[in-house]
């Protein structure tokens, strides 16, 4: 009878080996999440590197176009709007909005009351936002419109009115009262033939009322006989204020008109000058 073959039984692991496996298993389970995190981090780094490479391969936007893109907004206007010519009005007035801080009318733009009224009609958000208003041309703006500027734009910091009708004391008083943030008010005459209606009332009231335009640092107005003493008294009281009186005259031997100015600081006439104007 042939011998009976039996299947070879697997050897049972020794007790010491079982103890080692039991000790290694928790350590492996602890390391698996860490390995997964490393894998995820590597994936994120790879994605970041891909994005960075894509950004580097994309050509940068030119500086002028980039600044224009940053300024343009939808329905709220741009930071500053400049009108150089009359035909610019219809196109560029649509850029005025609640984010507009500065409006400039260049030397070749014929400003009229209607332009100021249209800006006022844009609403209180626009009026409260405006901080700089500048006119650099001989215009047909009336005294009433000049007063409306001060009454409607309470947060004006800088106002330059060049070529407007010579102001009177009432107009200056409105600016001093209605514009507490005012730092510079410049009104320049264009003709020596215009009689200066200014007396010293506005400057005297500004000196007596320290709460009027407390941040005012520069005041430029047309020169008049009584204003010289008023400028001395005002700057003597307001030490940080610089007052410039401007006088326009025509040379008999030349086609040019000249501008003579008188600078007052701390109660004294500091300087006189004669810069020529074409």
C-alpha positions as CSV (number, residue, x, y, z in Angstrom):
1,X,0.0,0.0,0.0
2,X,1.5,3.3,-1.1
3,X,2.3,5.9,1.6
4,X,-0.4,8.5,2.3
5,X,0.6,12.0,1.4
6,X,-0.6,14.8,3.7
7,X,-0.6,18.6,3.0
8,X,2.2,20.4,4.6
9,X,0.8,22.7,7.4
10,X,1.9,26.3,7.5
11,X,4.1,27.1,10.3
12,X,2.4,29.2,12.9
13,X,4.2,32.5,13.6
14,X,6.1,32.5,16.8
15,X,4.9,34.5,19.7
16,X,7.8,37.0,19.5
17,X,7.0,37.8,15.8
18,X,3.3,38.4,16.7
19,X,4.4,40.9,19.3
20,X,6.6,42.8,16.8
21,X,3.7,43.0,14.3
22,X,1.4,44.3,16.9
23,X,3.9,47.0,17.8
24,X,4.5,48.1,14.2
25,X,0.8,48.3,13.1
26,X,-0.1,51.4,15.2
27,X,3.0,53.2,14.1
28,X,2.1,52.5,10.4
29,X,-1.5,53.7,11.0
30,X,-0.1,56.9,12.5
31,X,2.2,57.6,9.5
32,X,-0.4,57.0,6.8
33,X,-2.2,60.3,7.3
34,X,1.1,62.2,7.4
35,X,2.1,60.6,4.1
36,X,-1.3,61.6,2.6
37,X,-0.7,65.2,3.7
38,X,2.7,65.2,2.0
39,X,1.2,63.9,-1.2
40,X,-1.5,66.7,-1.1
41,X,1.1,69.4,-0.4
42,X,3.1,68.2,-3.3
43,X,0.0,68.4,-5.5
44,X,-0.7,71.9,-4.3
45,X,2.9,73.0,-4.9
46,X,2.7,71.6,-8.4
47,X,-0.6,73.5,-9.1
48,X,1.0,76.7,-7.7
49,X,4.0,76.3,-9.9
50,X,1.7,75.8,-12.9
51,X,-0.2,78.9,-12.1
52,X,3.0,80.9,-11.5
53,X,4.3,79.7,-14.8
54,X,1.1,80.8,-16.6
55,X,1.3,84.2,-15.0
56,X,4.8,84.7,-16.0
57,X,4.0,83.7,-19.6
58,X,1.2,86.2,-19.7
59,X,2.5,89.6,-20.9
60,X,2.1,92.4,-18.3
61,X,-0.5,95.1,-19.0
62,X,1.1,98.4,-20.0
63,X,1.3,100.9,-17.2
64,X,-0.9,103.5,-18.8
65,X,-3.7,101.0,-19.5
66,X,-3.3,99.5,-16.0
67,X,-3.8,102.8,-14.3
68,X,-6.8,103.6,-16.5
69,X,-8.4,100.2,-15.6
70,X,-7.9,100.9,-11.9
71,X,-9.5,104.3,-12.2
72,X,-12.6,103.3,-14.2
73,X,-15.6,102.2,-12.2
74,X,-19.2,101.3,-13.1
75,X,-21.7,104.0,-12.4
76,X,-19.6,105.7,-9.7
77,X,-17.3,107.9,-11.8
78,X,-13.5,108.3,-11.9
79,X,-11.2,110.1,-9.5
80,X,-10.6,113.2,-11.6
81,X,-12.3,114.6,-14.7
82,X,-10.6,117.2,-16.9
83,X,-12.3,119.3,-19.6
84,X,-9.9,120.9,-22.0
85,X,-12.2,121.8,-24.9
86,X,-15.9,122.6,-25.2
87,X,-16.6,119.4,-27.2
88,X,-15.3,117.4,-24.3
89,X,-18.3,118.2,-22.1
90,X,-20.9,115.8,-23.4
91,X,-18.5,112.8,-23.4
92,X,-16.6,113.3,-20.2
93,X,-19.4,114.5,-17.9
94,X,-20.6,110.9,-17.8
95,X,-17.4,110.1,-15.9
96,X,-18.4,112.2,-13.0
97,X,-19.8,110.2,-10.1
98,X,-19.7,109.6,-6.4
99,X,-16.0,108.7,-6.5
100,X,-15.0,111.8,-8.4
101,X,-12.8,114.1,-6.2
102,X,-11.4,116.6,-8.7
103,X,-12.9,118.5,-11.6
104,X,-10.7,120.7,-13.8
105,X,-11.7,123.1,-16.6
106,X,-8.8,123.9,-18.8
107,X,-7.8,127.3,-20.3
108,X,-9.7,126.6,-23.6
109,X,-13.0,125.5,-22.1
110,X,-15.7,128.2,-22.0
111,X,-17.3,127.5,-18.6
112,X,-20.8,128.7,-18.1
113,X,-23.4,128.6,-15.3
114,X,-25.1,125.6,-17.1
115,X,-22.0,123.4,-16.6
116,X,-22.0,124.1,-12.8
117,X,-25.8,123.5,-12.6
118,X,-25.5,120.1,-14.4
119,X,-22.8,119.0,-11.9
120,X,-25.0,120.1,-9.0
121,X,-28.0,118.2,-10.5
122,X,-26.0,115.0,-10.4
123,X,-27.0,114.6,-6.8
124,X,-25.7,115.0,-3.2
125,X,-23.3,112.0,-3.5
126,X,-21.4,113.8,-6.2
127,X,-21.5,117.2,-4.4
128,X,-20.3,115.7,-1.1
129,X,-17.4,113.8,-2.8
130,X,-15.9,116.7,-4.7
131,X,-12.7,118.1,-3.0
132,X,-11.1,120.2,-5.8
133,X,-12.7,122.5,-8.3
134,X,-10.6,124.5,-10.8
135,X,-11.3,126.9,-13.6
136,X,-8.4,128.1,-15.7
137,X,-10.1,130.2,-18.3
138,X,-12.0,133.5,-18.9
139,X,-15.6,132.4,-18.5
140,X,-19.1,133.6,-18.2
141,X,-19.8,132.2,-14.8
142,X,-21.9,134.6,-12.7
143,X,-21.6,135.6,-9.0
144,X,-24.6,133.4,-8.2
145,X,-23.0,130.3,-9.6
146,X,-19.8,131.0,-7.7
147,X,-21.9,131.2,-4.5
148,X,-23.7,127.9,-5.4
149,X,-20.3,126.2,-5.7
150,X,-19.5,126.9,-2.0
151,X,-23.1,126.2,-0.8
152,X,-23.5,122.9,-2.6
153,X,-20.0,121.3,-2.3
154,X,-19.3,121.4,1.4
155,X,-16.1,119.2,1.3
156,X,-14.1,121.4,-1.0
157,X,-10.4,121.5,-0.1
158,X,-9.0,123.5,-3.0
159,X,-10.8,126.0,-5.2
160,X,-9.1,127.9,-8.1
161,X,-11.2,130.4,-10.0
162,X,-9.2,132.0,-12.8
163,X,-10.9,134.4,-15.1
164,X,-14.2,134.7,-13.3
165,X,-15.8,138.0,-12.4
166,X,-14.0,139.7,-9.5
167,X,-15.7,138.4,-6.3
168,X,-17.2,140.6,-3.6
169,X,-17.0,140.2,0.1
170,X,-20.2,138.2,0.3
171,X,-18.8,135.5,-2.0
172,X,-15.7,135.0,0.1
173,X,-17.7,134.9,3.3
174,X,-19.8,132.1,1.9
175,X,-16.7,130.0,1.2
176,X,-15.3,130.7,4.6
177,X,-18.6,129.6,6.3
178,X,-19.7,126.7,4.1
179,X,-16.4,125.0,3.4
180,X,-14.8,123.9,6.7
181,X,-12.3,121.6,4.9
182,X,-11.0,124.5,2.7
183,X,-7.2,124.6,2.5
184,X,-6.7,126.9,-0.6
185,X,-8.9,129.5,-2.2
186,X,-7.3,131.2,-5.2
187,X,-9.2,133.9,-7.3
188,X,-7.1,135.5,-10.0
189,X,-8.2,138.6,-11.9
190,X,-7.8,138.7,-15.7
191,X,-8.2,142.4,-16.5
192,X,-7.0,145.6,-14.9
193,X,-10.1,147.4,-16.1
194,X,-12.3,145.4,-13.7
195,X,-13.1,147.4,-10.6
196,X,-12.4,145.3,-7.5
197,X,-15.5,145.2,-5.4
198,X,-13.6,143.7,-2.4
199,X,-13.4,145.7,0.8
200,X,-11.9,144.3,4.0
201,X,-15.1,142.9,5.5
202,X,-14.5,139.3,4.5
203,X,-10.9,139.2,5.7
204,X,-11.8,140.9,8.9
205,X,-14.6,138.4,9.6
206,X,-12.3,135.5,8.8
207,X,-9.8,136.9,11.4
208,X,-12.5,137.3,14.0
209,X,-14.0,133.8,13.5
210,X,-11.4,131.1,14.0
211,X,-13.9,128.4,13.3
212,X,-14.4,129.6,9.8
213,X,-12.2,127.6,7.4
214,X,-9.8,126.5,10.2
215,X,-7.6,124.6,7.8
216,X,-7.1,127.4,5.3
217,X,-3.4,127.8,4.4
218,X,-3.5,129.9,1.2
219,X,-5.8,132.7,0.1
220,X,-5.3,134.5,-3.2
221,X,-7.5,137.5,-4.1
222,X,-7.3,140.5,-6.3
223,X,-5.5,143.5,-4.8
224,X,-7.4,146.5,-3.5
225,X,-6.5,149.5,-1.5
226,X,-8.1,148.4,1.8
227,X,-7.0,144.8,1.6
228,X,-3.3,145.4,2.3
229,X,-3.9,146.3,5.9
230,X,-6.5,143.6,6.2
231,X,-4.0,141.0,5.0
232,X,-1.5,142.1,7.6
233,X,-4.1,141.8,10.4
234,X,-5.4,138.5,9.2
235,X,-2.0,136.8,8.9
236,X,-0.9,138.3,12.2
237,X,-3.8,136.4,13.8
238,X,-3.6,133.2,11.7
239,X,0.1,132.4,11.7
240,X,-0.2,129.5,9.3
241,X,-2.1,131.4,6.7
242,X,-0.4,132.8,3.5
243,X,-2.3,135.6,1.8
244,X,-1.4,136.7,-1.7
245,X,-2.9,139.9,-3.2
246,X,-2.7,140.0,-7.0
247,X,-2.7,143.1,-9.2
248,X,-2.9,143.1,-13.0
249,X,-1.7,146.0,-15.1
250,X,-0.8,146.7,-18.7
251,X,2.5,148.1,-19.9
252,X,2.1,151.0,-22.3
253,X,5.1,149.9,-24.3
254,X,4.2,146.2,-24.6
255,X,1.3,144.0,-25.6
256,X,1.7,141.9,-22.5
257,X,-0.1,142.3,-19.3
258,X,1.7,141.9,-16.0
259,X,0.9,140.5,-12.7
260,X,2.2,142.1,-9.5
261,X,1.7,140.2,-6.3
262,X,2.1,141.0,-2.5
263,X,2.8,138.1,-0.2
264,X,1.8,138.4,3.5
265,X,2.8,136.0,6.3
266,X,2.6,136.4,10.1
267,X,1.4,140.0,9.9
268,X,4.1,141.3,7.5
269,X,4.6,141.9,3.8
270,X,7.2,139.2,3.0
271,X,7.7,139.6,-0.7
272,X,6.7,141.5,-3.8
273,X,7.0,140.2,-7.4
274,X,6.3,140.9,-11.0
275,X,5.9,137.7,-13.0
276,X,4.9,138.4,-16.6
277,X,1.7,137.0,-18.1
278,X,1.2,136.6,-21.8
